[in-house]
Amino acid sequence: MDAGGDTVGVEEEFVLVDPRSGTTAAAAPRVLDLRADEPGVMAGFLQFQVETATAVCRSLS
């Protein structure tokens, strides 16, 4: 906690799957290319993961 008070942020991890087989799909690079202009969208640890994160927020609104 900093002198400015409590903060909060949200991070989500998405596993990308093939819609036909249901197995994981190494599609993260393609998804990231398609969403390059959206802040908060980033690569996950694996090629089939994409993450999103909010900025640091000082209120729940």
Secondary structure, DSSP 8 states (H G I E B T S, - for coil): -BTTB--B--EEEEE-B-TTT-SB---HHHHHHHTTTSTTEEE-SSTTEEEEE---BSS--
